[in-house]
Amino acid sequence: MTLNDYALWRGLHVLAIVFWIGGVAFVTTILIPALRRSGNDYALFEKLEHRFGLQAKFSTQIAMISGLMMLHLSDSWSRLADTWWLWAMIATWCIFTLMLFVLEPWLIHRVLHHKAQIDPAATMALLQRLHYGLLSLSLITVAGGVIGAHGGAWF
């Protein structure tokens, strides 16, 4: 391993995270509130979110590959035993991967589509609450990862 190999994987990892979590932040703080103010158009949300979903699927997998490569190149597997923020990264990745590849395509979209036909405002409010939860988890994980990767102590 050279320092450049590790630095390139870290750069790719950071870009994947910025793209992924930045998109979650946009959907959560801009898109859903705008759609709620303009009439709770769940069909438009699905159309726009589907396009972001494809990008999120790609960036989450790049994040996983680059994260594994950094652990491999630095032979840091033992850090998993006592590094909470690495586990936060893994847990956050698992939650999003489960949502993106299993729950959304096979269950959530059908349930929410049906719910939106009955009560679009309540459906959009639920979506916003769920997205705020995911965004909060993501931001805590990002902050913990940055602080931890740069020698920060427990907070």
N, C-alpha and C positions, 0 to 999 in steps of 0.2 A: 504494500500500500504506500502511496505517496500522499503527501498533504494535499496535493491538487486533486487526487481521486476523491478523497473524503470531502474536500471543499465543494467539488462539483456536485456530489450527491446531496450535500447539505443545501446548496443553492437550489437544486431541483426540488428538494423537500419543501423548502420555504416557499418557492413559487407555487407548488401544488396546494399548500395550506392557504396561502393568500387567495388563490383563485377559488378554492372550495369555501372557506369560511367567509371570505368577502362576499361571495354569492349568497350565502346563508344570511349574512347581515343585510344585503340589499333586499332580498325577498322579505325578510322579517320587518325591517324598519321603513322600507319605501314601498314595495309592491303591494303587500297585503293591506297596509293602511290606506293607500291610494284607492285600491279596489273597494275597500269597505266604505270610503267616503263617496265613491261614485256609483253605489248601488249594489254592492256585494255580488259582483259578477264572477261566480265560481267557475263557469265555463272558460272565461278569459284567464283566470288564475291557472287552471289546469293546462291550458295551451302554453302559457308563458313558463310555468314551472316545469313542464315537460322538457322544454328546451334547456333550461338550467339543469334539470336532472341528468341529462346526458353529459353535460360538462362536469357535474359533481361526480358521476360514476367514474369518469376518466381521471379526474384529479384525486379522488380518494385512493384509487389504485396506484397512481404515481406516488402518492404520499406513503403508502404501504411499502412499495418496492424500494423507494429511496430510504425510508426508515430502516428497513431490514438491511440494506446495503451499508448504511452507516454503522449499525450494530456489528455487522460482519467485519467490515474493514477495520474497525477500531477494537475488535475482539472484546466488546463491551457487554456481552450477554449476562455477565455476573451482576451488572448494574441493575438488572431487573429485580434482583432480590431486595434492594433497599432504596429504590428510586420511585417515589409515588407518582411523579409527573410522567414517567415513561408508561406506567400503568394507566394513567389518565388518558394519555395519547392512544394507547391500545383500546381502552374502553370506548372512547369517543369514536374512534375509527370503526369499531365493531357495531356500535349503535347506528351510525350512519350507513354502513355497508348493509346491515340488516334491513334498514328502512329503504334504501335505494334499490336493492336487488331482490328483496323478498316481500316485505310488508306492503310497500307502495304498489308495486305492479300486481300483486296477487290478492290484496285485501283492502288496503286503505283507500285507494282511488274509487273502488266500487262503493264502499260504505259512505264515503264523503259525497260522492256524486248523488247517491240516493238521498242522503241527509240534506244536501243543498236544494234538491227539488222540493222538499217539504219546508225547510227554513233556512234560506240562504244566509241571512244575517247571523244566525247562531252558528252555522257551519264556518263562516269566515272568522267569527270570534274565536271559535275553537282552534282553527288553523293558526291564528295569530298567537294564541297562548302556547300551543305546541311548539311553534317556531321560536318564540321567546325562550322557552325552556332549552331547546337545542342550541340556540345562539349563546345563552348563558353558559351552558356546559362547555361549548367550544371556546369561548373567550377565557374562561377559567383555565382550561387546558392549555391554550396558547400562552397565556401569561405564565403559568407554571412551567411549561416547557422552556420558554425563553430564559426565565430566571434560573431554573435548574441547570440548563445547559451552560450557563455562564457562571456557575459556581455559587449560585444563591442558596441560602439556607431555607429551611422549612419556614412557612409562614403560618 
